[in-house]
Amino acid sequence: MQTVHEEAGLNYHLCRWCGTASFRRLLCPVCASSDLKPEHSDGLGVVVRSGVVHRYTEAARNESLVRLPEGFVFRCRVVGAAPHRVSVGAQVRPVAVDGPDAGDVVFELCEPPACDEWF
């Protein structure tokens, strides 16, 4: 899998009725309005939950919940470090993915974790 930096950011929707930000939704999650306007985020987020997943593959991968400053949280994969090294509070940025995972939202760590001498 090859990752390439996006032009920076993510596109999301902002509800014109209640002002709630949402990502990949057809309706506002708060008021159920369909009057959503597109907005652009710089894409820098913070990991609020992180876990290692082994299902459907032989290799372990990371699944995290990332919060963006615009107020929405979503599930994604974080790359750039071993899956167990992604910690809560780490800053992440979006990357574009080529190949079979092209539609997935993938983030990478802004600052890789320090390497430990022992495990």
Helices and strands as residue ranges (DSSP letters): E 3-5, E 10-15, E 21-22, E 36-41, E 45-53, E 61-67, E 73-79, G 83-85, E 91-97, E 106-109
